[in-house]
Amino acid sequence: AEAAEDRKRIREEMARGFAEAAEDRKRIREEMARGFAEAAEDRKRIWEEIKTLKKDVRDLKGDAREVFYRQRAAGIFGRWVRRGADVTNEVADRLQEALDSGRISEEEYLHALASDLLWGGKLRTTGKPVVLVVEASWRVEAPDVERAQKRAAILRKAKLFALPVAAGRDWPDEALQLAQEMGVAIVQDGQMDVESWENTLKRVRQETEEPKDNGDEP
C-alpha cells in the first residue's frame, strides 16, 4: 500500500512538474514575443528618427545652398547679367499688378514669391532687363527643376523676361536631362553650364516672341 501511495505521489509530483514546465515554456514564449515586438518597435522608432535626421540634414544643406547662391550671385551670374541685384521687392510689385489685372492667380503669386532667389539685371549681350528665377538645392531633383520652370513662367505672365535656373552641388543624370528638356539653365557647384544658359535664353525668347531691345525694368 505504501508503495502504491509513493507511486501515486510521484506521478502527481511529475504531473505538477510537467505542468509547471509547460507554464514556464509558455511564459518564456510570451516574454520572447514581447521582446521581439518591443525590438521591432525600437527598430521602427530608430528608423523613423534616422529618416527625420536625414530630412533635417537635407533641409540644412538646402538652406546652405540658398545662402551660398544669394551671397555669390554677382560672381556666378555676372558673366551674363550686369548690374545684378536681388529684385524680390520689384518682382513682388509686378506680380501684384498681374494679380490685380487677373493675369495670374493668388496661388501663382505666392508660388512665384517663394523662389529661392530672384536675381535681376541686364543681359550683357543686349542690355535687356532680365530676372533669373533660381531654385537652389544641395542635390538637385526633378521637383527643383520643375519649380524653377513654373515660377519663371509665372513671372513672364507678369510681363517680366524671366529665365529659370536650377542650381546645386549634385546633379543626378535624370535631373540634368529634365533641365535640358524643360529649358532650365544648369548651375553646378557655382558654375553655369554655358550651353544650358544659351538654350534657356533661346527658348524663352522664342516663347515670349519679344525683340532683343530694351524693355521695362523688372
Backbone as JSON, one array per atom type, in Angstrom:
{
  "sequence": "AEAAEDRKRIREEMARGFAEAAEDRKRIREEMARGFAEAAEDRKRIWEEIKTLKKDVRDLKGDAREVFYRQRAAGIFGRWVRRGADVTNEVADRLQEALDSGRISEEEYLHALASDLLWGGKLRTTGKPVVLVVEASWRVEAPDVERAQKRAAILRKAKLFALPVAAGRDWPDEALQLAQEMGVAIVQDGQMDVESWENTLKRVRQETEEPKDNGDEP",
  "N": [[0.82, -1.21, 0.0], [1.94, 1.21, 0.82], [3.86, 1.49, -1.15], [2.24, 1.83, -3.38], [1.07, 4.25, -2.74], [3.34, 5.83, -2.76], [4.01, 5.68, -5.49], [1.79, 6.93, -6.58], [2.07, 9.47, -5.45], [4.47, 10.24, -6.59], [3.74, 10.27, -9.3], [1.9, 12.34, -9.23], [3.56, 14.46, -8.46], [5.27, 14.52, -10.65], [3.44, 15.17, -12.61], [2.7, 17.7, -11.74], [5.2, 18.9, -12.06], [5.55, 18.72, -14.85], [3.42, 20.32, -15.62], [4.18, 22.76, -14.49], [6.54, 23.16, -15.91], [5.49, 23.42, -18.45], [4.04, 25.77, -18.09], [6.19, 27.46, -17.58], [7.5, 27.33, -20.06], [5.52, 28.49, -21.67], [5.39, 31.04, -20.51], [7.98, 31.91, -21.06], [7.91, 31.92, -23.88], [5.97, 33.9, -24.27], [7.26, 36.09, -23.13], [9.45, 36.25, -24.84], [8.09, 36.83, -27.21], [7.03, 39.33, -26.55], [9.45, 40.64, -26.24], [10.48, 40.5, -28.86], [8.53, 42.01, -30.16], [8.84, 44.48, -28.89], [11.46, 45.0, -29.68], [11.07, 45.22, -32.42], [9.47, 47.5, -32.47], [11.31, 49.29, -31.43], [13.23, 49.25, -33.49], [11.69, 50.29, -35.54], [11.14, 52.85, -34.5], [13.74, 53.87, -34.31], [14.42, 53.86, -37.01], [12.58, 55.7, -38.02], [13.5, 57.96, -36.7], [16.0, 58.17, -37.88], [15.26, 58.69, -40.54], [14.0, 61.15, -40.17], [16.18, 62.62, -39.27], [17.82, 62.49, -41.54], [16.23, 63.96, -43.31], [16.26, 66.43, -42.02], [18.97, 67.03, -42.29], [19.16, 67.22, -45.09], [17.49, 69.42, -45.47], [18.95, 71.39, -44.1], [21.28, 71.42, -45.64], [20.14, 72.27, -48.03], [19.26, 74.83, -47.29], [21.74, 75.96, -46.81], [22.82, 75.96, -49.38], [21.09, 77.77, -50.6], [21.76, 80.14, -49.25], [24.41, 80.28, -50.06], [24.17, 80.8, -52.85], [22.8, 83.21, -52.82], [24.68, 84.89, -51.63], [26.77, 84.78, -53.45], [25.81, 85.42, -55.91], [26.35, 87.57, -57.67], [28.93, 87.02, -58.58], [28.57, 84.49, -59.73], [26.57, 84.81, -61.69], [27.37, 87.06, -62.98], [28.76, 87.08, -65.41], [26.86, 86.91, -67.35], [24.8, 88.6, -66.64], [24.6, 91.96, -66.0], [25.02, 94.55, -63.52], [23.66, 93.23, -61.49], [21.23, 92.3, -59.0], [19.34, 91.52, -56.03], [16.02, 91.28, -56.71], [13.6, 90.93, -55.49], [11.62, 92.56, -54.21], [10.9, 94.35, -56.27], [9.93, 92.54, -58.17], [7.79, 91.5, -56.72], [6.06, 93.7, -56.74], [5.42, 93.84, -59.47], [4.2, 91.37, -59.81], [2.0, 91.74, -58.15], [0.59, 93.66, -59.6], [-0.03, 92.09, -61.83], [-1.64, 90.21, -60.59], [-3.77, 91.82, -59.71], [-4.81, 92.57, -62.15], [-5.73, 90.23, -63.12], [-4.13, 88.49, -64.55], [-2.61, 86.57, -63.33], [-3.09, 84.06, -60.77], [-3.87, 84.09, -57.21], [-2.61, 81.96, -56.01], [-0.54, 81.46, -57.83], [0.84, 83.85, -57.55], [1.82, 83.68, -54.88], [3.33, 81.37, -55.13], [5.34, 82.08, -56.95], [6.7, 84.07, -55.52], [7.88, 82.55, -53.61], [10.27, 81.71, -54.54], [13.7, 80.7, -54.39], [15.68, 82.55, -55.03], [15.53, 85.66, -56.62], [17.02, 87.13, -59.07], [17.93, 90.0, -60.6], [18.78, 92.05, -63.46], [20.62, 93.29, -66.28], [20.91, 91.82, -69.46], [24.09, 91.03, -70.62], [24.66, 90.8, -73.3], [22.66, 92.11, -74.77], [21.55, 94.12, -73.26], [19.03, 93.91, -72.34], [16.52, 93.95, -69.82], [16.34, 91.44, -67.3], [15.19, 88.69, -65.32], [16.41, 86.28, -63.2], [15.16, 83.27, -62.15], [15.79, 81.47, -59.53], [16.25, 78.24, -58.28], [17.59, 76.65, -55.6], [19.45, 73.91, -54.39], [21.07, 71.37, -52.4], [21.31, 68.82, -53.53], [20.11, 68.51, -56.64], [16.89, 67.8, -57.68], [14.16, 66.45, -59.68], [11.75, 67.92, -58.92], [12.85, 70.42, -58.18], [13.81, 71.44, -60.59], [11.41, 71.58, -62.01], [9.98, 73.43, -60.45], [11.49, 75.77, -60.81], [11.1, 76.22, -63.55], [8.29, 76.55, -63.65], [7.85, 78.76, -61.96], [9.29, 80.78, -63.24], [7.76, 80.96, -65.55], [5.42, 82.03, -64.5], [6.31, 84.59, -63.78], [6.75, 85.58, -66.32], [4.17, 85.84, -67.19], [3.57, 88.1, -65.83], [4.74, 89.92, -67.39], [7.51, 90.03, -67.31], [10.82, 89.41, -68.32], [11.82, 86.46, -67.77], [14.05, 83.96, -66.69], [14.41, 80.52, -66.05], [16.37, 78.93, -63.53], [18.18, 76.27, -62.21], [20.05, 75.32, -59.45], [22.76, 73.69, -57.86], [24.83, 71.44, -55.89], [25.07, 68.68, -56.38], [24.09, 66.83, -59.18], [21.94, 64.58, -60.36], [21.73, 62.32, -63.17], [19.14, 62.16, -64.2], [17.93, 64.56, -63.42], [19.52, 66.42, -64.79], [18.91, 65.76, -67.45], [16.17, 66.35, -67.48], [16.22, 69.12, -67.0], [17.44, 70.02, -69.33], [15.5, 69.25, -71.18], [13.32, 70.82, -70.36], [14.23, 73.36, -70.66], [15.72, 74.71, -68.68], [18.19, 76.56, -67.08], [21.37, 75.37, -66.05], [23.2, 75.26, -63.11], [26.03, 74.13, -61.65], [27.51, 73.45, -58.69], [28.19, 76.16, -58.35], [28.97, 76.92, -60.9], [27.98, 78.04, -64.02], [26.45, 76.22, -66.6], [27.29, 76.71, -69.79], [26.14, 76.02, -72.28], [23.56, 75.21, -71.51], [22.6, 77.64, -70.52], [22.52, 79.23, -72.85], [20.67, 77.76, -74.35], [18.4, 77.99, -72.72], [17.96, 80.76, -72.74], [17.48, 81.14, -75.48], [15.15, 79.59, -75.81], [13.27, 80.88, -74.12], [13.15, 83.37, -75.33], [11.98, 82.63, -77.75], [9.51, 81.72, -76.82], [8.39, 84.0, -75.69], [8.46, 85.68, -77.79], [9.62, 88.16, -78.07], [11.31, 91.16, -79.07], [14.89, 91.81, -79.17], [15.52, 94.18, -77.96], [15.74, 96.81, -75.45], [13.59, 96.46, -72.64], [11.03, 97.03, -70.19], [12.2, 97.85, -66.9], [12.75, 95.37, -64.35]],
  "CA": [[0.0, 0.0, 0.0], [2.81, 2.38, 0.85], [4.48, 1.62, -2.48], [1.23, 2.4, -4.27], [0.95, 5.67, -2.39], [4.54, 6.51, -3.26], [3.91, 5.82, -6.94], [0.77, 7.95, -6.84], [2.65, 10.78, -5.11], [5.49, 10.56, -7.6], [3.04, 10.64, -10.54], [1.33, 13.67, -9.04], [4.66, 15.44, -8.48], [5.73, 14.62, -12.04], [2.41, 15.9, -13.36], [2.86, 19.12, -11.38], [6.44, 19.36, -12.68], [5.3, 18.93, -16.28], [2.54, 21.49, -15.75], [4.98, 23.96, -14.21], [7.45, 23.34, -17.04], [4.69, 23.94, -19.57], [3.78, 27.18, -17.79], [7.44, 28.19, -17.78], [7.73, 27.47, -21.51], [4.55, 29.46, -22.17], [5.81, 32.36, -20.05], [9.18, 32.29, -21.82], [7.5, 32.26, -25.24], [5.29, 35.19, -24.22], [8.28, 37.13, -22.9], [10.21, 36.39, -26.08], [7.24, 37.53, -28.17], [7.02, 40.75, -26.16], [10.77, 41.18, -26.54], [10.58, 40.71, -30.31], [7.65, 43.13, -30.51], [9.49, 45.71, -28.43], [12.62, 45.23, -30.54], [10.56, 45.71, -33.7], [9.07, 48.89, -32.25], [12.55, 50.08, -31.3], [13.82, 49.41, -34.82], [10.84, 51.21, -36.28], [11.36, 54.19, -33.95], [15.08, 54.31, -34.71], [14.39, 54.14, -38.45], [11.87, 56.97, -38.2], [14.4, 59.03, -36.26], [17.04, 58.31, -38.91], [14.65, 59.37, -41.68], [13.82, 62.55, -39.79], [17.51, 63.23, -39.24], [18.25, 62.67, -42.93], [15.47, 65.08, -43.88], [16.79, 67.66, -41.43], [20.27, 67.3, -42.91], [18.88, 67.7, -46.44], [16.97, 70.79, -45.37], [20.06, 72.28, -43.73], [22.13, 71.56, -46.82], [19.42, 73.11, -48.98], [19.34, 76.21, -46.8], [23.12, 76.42, -47.01], [22.99, 76.26, -50.81], [20.36, 79.0, -50.89], [22.6, 81.23, -48.76], [25.59, 80.31, -50.94], [23.87, 81.46, -54.12], [22.46, 84.6, -52.54], [25.9, 85.64, -51.33], [27.71, 84.75, -54.56], [25.07, 85.56, -57.17], [27.02, 88.51, -58.57], [30.05, 86.33, -59.2], [28.11, 83.34, -60.52], [25.77, 85.23, -62.85], [27.88, 88.31, -63.52], [29.22, 86.94, -66.79], [25.71, 87.02, -68.24], [23.89, 89.66, -66.18], [25.34, 93.07, -65.38], [24.28, 95.32, -62.53], [22.74, 92.29, -60.87], [20.8, 92.55, -57.62], [18.12, 90.84, -55.58], [14.9, 92.13, -57.15], [12.36, 90.35, -54.94], [10.62, 93.6, -53.98], [10.42, 94.83, -57.57], [9.13, 91.47, -58.76], [6.53, 91.44, -55.96], [5.19, 94.77, -57.25], [4.92, 93.45, -60.8], [3.26, 90.27, -59.61], [0.77, 92.3, -57.59], [-0.12, 94.26, -60.73], [-0.57, 91.0, -62.63], [-2.73, 89.63, -59.81], [-4.89, 92.76, -59.74], [-5.39, 92.62, -63.5], [-6.27, 88.92, -63.44], [-3.24, 87.69, -65.4], [-2.16, 85.43, -62.53], [-3.93, 83.77, -59.6], [-3.2, 84.31, -55.92], [-1.72, 80.81, -55.81], [0.65, 81.7, -58.64], [1.55, 84.98, -56.92], [2.55, 83.18, -53.72], [4.29, 80.37, -55.6], [6.48, 82.77, -57.56], [7.46, 84.78, -54.49], [8.58, 81.57, -52.78], [11.53, 81.35, -55.21], [14.88, 80.82, -53.53], [16.38, 83.79, -55.36], [15.11, 86.4, -57.8], [18.2, 87.94, -59.36], [17.64, 90.79, -61.79], [19.8, 92.94, -64.02], [20.5, 93.42, -67.73], [21.73, 90.88, -70.22], [25.3, 91.68, -71.14], [24.69, 90.75, -74.76], [21.68, 93.0, -75.4], [21.1, 95.16, -72.35], [17.62, 93.7, -72.0], [16.26, 93.57, -68.43], [16.08, 90.01, -67.13], [15.12, 88.17, -63.95], [16.72, 84.86, -63.06], [14.37, 82.61, -61.11], [16.76, 80.45, -59.11], [15.92, 77.24, -57.27], [18.88, 76.15, -55.13], [19.42, 72.74, -53.52], [22.34, 70.66, -52.35], [21.16, 67.82, -54.58], [19.01, 68.96, -57.48], [15.98, 66.75, -58.11], [13.18, 66.87, -60.67], [10.87, 68.99, -58.45], [13.56, 71.7, -58.2], [13.81, 71.88, -61.99], [10.03, 71.91, -62.37], [9.6, 74.68, -59.77], [12.15, 76.9, -61.49], [10.41, 76.46, -64.83], [6.93, 77.03, -63.4], [7.89, 80.1, -61.37], [9.7, 81.71, -64.29], [6.61, 81.14, -66.43], [4.5, 82.96, -63.82], [6.86, 85.94, -63.93], [6.54, 86.04, -67.7], [2.78, 86.31, -67.25], [3.6, 89.46, -65.29], [5.46, 90.72, -68.4], [8.93, 90.1, -66.99], [11.64, 88.47, -69.08], [12.3, 85.63, -66.66], [14.71, 82.73, -67.07], [14.51, 79.55, -64.94], [17.71, 78.43, -63.22], [18.28, 75.31, -61.1], [21.44, 75.35, -59.0], [23.06, 72.77, -56.77], [26.15, 70.79, -55.91], [24.95, 67.36, -57.0], [23.09, 66.76, -60.25], [21.72, 63.26, -60.93], [21.53, 62.35, -64.62], [17.73, 62.4, -64.51], [17.66, 65.99, -63.27], [20.19, 67.09, -65.9], [18.13, 65.53, -68.66], [14.91, 67.09, -67.38], [16.53, 70.54, -67.16], [17.67, 70.24, -70.76], [14.22, 69.12, -71.88], [12.41, 71.9, -69.97], [14.83, 74.66, -70.91], [16.12, 75.31, -67.4], [19.63, 76.73, -67.02], [22.0, 74.48, -65.07], [24.37, 75.73, -62.37], [26.53, 73.02, -60.85], [28.54, 73.84, -57.74], [28.59, 77.55, -58.56], [29.42, 77.16, -62.27], [26.92, 77.98, -65.01], [26.67, 75.45, -67.82], [27.1, 77.72, -70.84], [25.2, 75.53, -73.28], [22.2, 75.25, -70.95], [22.21, 79.05, -70.46], [22.17, 79.68, -74.19], [19.43, 77.09, -74.73], [17.31, 78.59, -71.94], [17.74, 82.1, -73.27], [16.87, 80.99, -76.8], [13.79, 79.08, -75.68], [12.4, 81.9, -73.54], [12.94, 84.38, -76.37], [11.01, 82.09, -78.7], [8.2, 81.64, -76.17], [7.86, 85.35, -75.47], [8.43, 86.35, -79.1], [9.93, 89.56, -77.84], [12.54, 91.6, -79.72], [16.06, 91.83, -78.31], [15.83, 95.53, -77.49], [15.48, 97.01, -74.03], [12.2, 96.54, -72.21], [10.86, 97.69, -68.89], [12.99, 97.32, -65.79], [11.96, 94.44, -63.51]],
  "C": [[0.85, 1.25, 0.0], [3.48, 2.62, -0.49], [3.51, 2.24, -3.46], [1.06, 3.88, -4.01], [2.15, 6.46, -2.91], [4.46, 6.74, -4.77], [2.91, 6.9, -7.31], [1.33, 9.35, -6.59], [3.66, 11.21, -6.16], [4.83, 11.01, -8.9], [2.46, 12.04, -10.42], [2.4, 14.75, -9.1], [5.19, 15.63, -9.9], [4.73, 15.42, -12.87], [2.51, 17.4, -13.06], [4.11, 19.7, -12.03], [6.25, 19.65, -14.16], [4.44, 20.17, -16.5], [3.31, 22.78, -15.53], [5.95, 24.24, -15.36], [6.71, 23.92, -18.25], [4.38, 25.42, -19.36], [5.03, 28.03, -18.0], [7.72, 28.42, -19.27], [6.78, 28.5, -22.11], [4.96, 30.87, -21.79], [7.02, 32.85, -20.83], [8.82, 32.71, -23.24], [6.83, 33.63, -25.28], [6.28, 36.33, -24.02], [9.13, 37.35, -24.14], [9.4, 37.15, -27.13], [7.18, 39.01, -27.87], [8.36, 41.4, -26.49], [10.95, 41.46, -28.02], [9.74, 41.9, -30.75], [8.28, 44.46, -30.11], [10.71, 46.04, -29.29], [12.18, 45.77, -31.9], [10.12, 47.16, -33.59], [10.29, 49.8, -32.13], [13.19, 50.31, -32.66], [13.03, 50.39, -35.65], [11.06, 52.64, -35.82], [12.71, 54.74, -34.39], [15.1, 54.67, -36.19], [13.67, 55.45, -38.74], [12.76, 58.14, -37.79], [15.51, 59.26, -37.28], [16.48, 59.04, -40.12], [14.45, 60.84, -41.4], [15.15, 63.28, -39.79], [18.02, 63.47, -40.66], [17.53, 63.84, -43.58], [15.99, 66.4, -43.34], [18.13, 68.04, -42.05], [20.08, 67.83, -44.32], [18.39, 69.13, -46.42], [18.08, 71.78, -45.04], [21.0, 72.49, -44.91], [21.46, 72.45, -47.86], [19.46, 74.57, -48.58], [20.73, 76.79, -47.03], [23.38, 76.76, -48.46], [22.29, 77.55, -51.19], [21.18, 80.21, -50.45], [23.83, 81.4, -49.66], [25.3, 81.09, -52.21], [23.43, 82.91, -53.92], [23.73, 85.43, -52.36], [26.82, 85.75, -52.55], [27.04, 84.95, -55.92], [25.79, 86.47, -58.16], [28.18, 87.83, -59.3], [29.61, 85.21, -60.12], [27.42, 83.78, -61.8], [26.31, 86.48, -63.55], [28.37, 88.24, -64.95], [28.09, 87.18, -67.78], [24.79, 88.19, -67.89], [24.71, 90.75, -65.5], [24.41, 93.86, -64.46], [23.24, 94.44, -61.82], [22.44, 92.63, -59.42], [19.59, 91.69, -57.31], [16.94, 91.76, -55.88], [13.57, 91.59, -56.62], [11.28, 91.41, -54.76], [10.04, 94.12, -55.29], [9.53, 93.8, -58.25], [7.79, 91.35, -58.04], [5.56, 92.5, -56.44], [4.59, 94.39, -58.6], [3.94, 92.29, -60.7], [1.94, 90.76, -59.05], [-0.06, 92.95, -58.69], [-0.77, 93.18, -61.6], [-1.74, 90.32, -61.92], [-3.96, 90.52, -59.88], [-5.58, 92.78, -61.1], [-5.92, 91.26, -63.95], [-5.37, 88.06, -64.32], [-2.68, 86.48, -64.66], [-3.11, 85.25, -61.35], [-3.16, 84.08, -58.33], [-2.23, 83.17, -55.63], [-0.42, 80.99, -56.59], [1.5, 82.82, -58.05], [2.42, 84.48, -55.76], [3.63, 82.18, -54.14], [5.53, 81.04, -56.17], [7.34, 83.46, -56.51], [8.2, 83.83, -53.54], [9.89, 81.11, -53.42], [12.7, 81.55, -54.26], [15.63, 82.12, -53.78], [15.81, 84.37, -56.64], [16.21, 87.43, -58.08], [17.98, 88.68, -60.68], [18.8, 91.67, -62.21], [19.55, 93.09, -65.5], [21.43, 92.42, -68.41], [22.94, 91.61, -70.79], [25.31, 91.74, -72.66], [23.79, 91.79, -75.41], [21.28, 94.19, -74.54], [19.65, 95.01, -71.92], [17.46, 93.32, -70.53], [15.85, 92.1, -68.32], [15.99, 89.7, -65.64], [15.44, 86.68, -63.99], [15.94, 84.29, -61.88], [15.14, 81.37, -60.68], [16.16, 79.54, -58.04], [17.23, 76.56, -56.87], [18.69, 74.98, -54.17], [20.82, 72.14, -53.46], [22.37, 69.6, -53.45], [19.92, 68.19, -55.39], [18.19, 67.74, -57.93], [14.97, 67.33, -59.09], [12.26, 67.98, -60.16], [11.54, 70.36, -58.43], [13.55, 72.29, -59.61], [12.41, 72.35, -62.39], [9.58, 73.21, -61.72], [10.22, 75.89, -60.46], [11.43, 77.24, -62.78], [9.03, 77.08, -64.61], [6.95, 78.46, -62.88], [8.34, 81.15, -62.38], [8.54, 81.99, -65.25], [5.59, 82.1, -65.81], [5.01, 84.39, -63.96], [6.68, 86.47, -65.34], [5.1, 86.45, -67.93], [2.66, 87.73, -66.74], [4.45, 90.39, -66.16], [6.91, 91.0, -67.98], [9.66, 89.06, -67.84], [12.39, 87.61, -68.07], [12.87, 84.31, -67.18], [14.8, 81.78, -65.87], [15.93, 79.03, -64.78], [17.6, 77.45, -62.05], [19.75, 75.18, -60.74], [21.65, 74.39, -57.84], [24.44, 72.15, -56.92], [26.11, 69.47, -56.65], [23.81, 67.37, -58.01], [22.98, 65.32, -60.75], [21.45, 63.38, -62.43], [20.09, 62.68, -64.99], [17.39, 63.88, -64.43], [18.31, 66.79, -64.39], [19.38, 66.96, -67.18], [16.84, 66.33, -68.64], [15.15, 68.59, -67.58], [16.75, 70.88, -68.63], [16.37, 70.2, -71.53], [13.3, 70.3, -71.6], [12.98, 73.28, -70.22], [15.17, 75.41, -69.64], [17.65, 75.38, -67.36], [20.21, 75.95, -65.84], [23.21, 75.15, -64.44], [24.8, 74.6, -61.45], [27.71, 73.48, -60.01], [29.1, 75.23, -58.06], [29.04, 77.89, -59.97], [28.24, 76.99, -63.24], [27.34, 77.1, -66.18], [26.31, 76.34, -69.0], [26.06, 77.27, -71.86], [23.76, 75.6, -72.77], [21.7, 76.69, -70.85], [21.75, 79.53, -71.83], [20.87, 79.05, -74.66], [18.23, 77.69, -74.01], [16.96, 79.96, -72.49], [17.04, 82.04, -74.62], [15.42, 80.56, -76.69], [12.84, 80.14, -75.14], [12.15, 83.01, -74.55], [11.91, 83.91, -77.38], [9.61, 82.07, -78.1], [7.57, 83.02, -76.03], [7.72, 86.12, -76.77], [8.66, 87.84, -78.95], [11.2, 89.92, -78.58], [13.66, 91.69, -78.7], [16.44, 93.23, -77.85], [15.48, 95.65, -76.03], [13.99, 97.07, -73.76], [12.11, 97.28, -70.91], [11.8, 97.08, -67.88], [12.12, 96.38, -64.97], [11.15, 95.15, -62.45]]
}
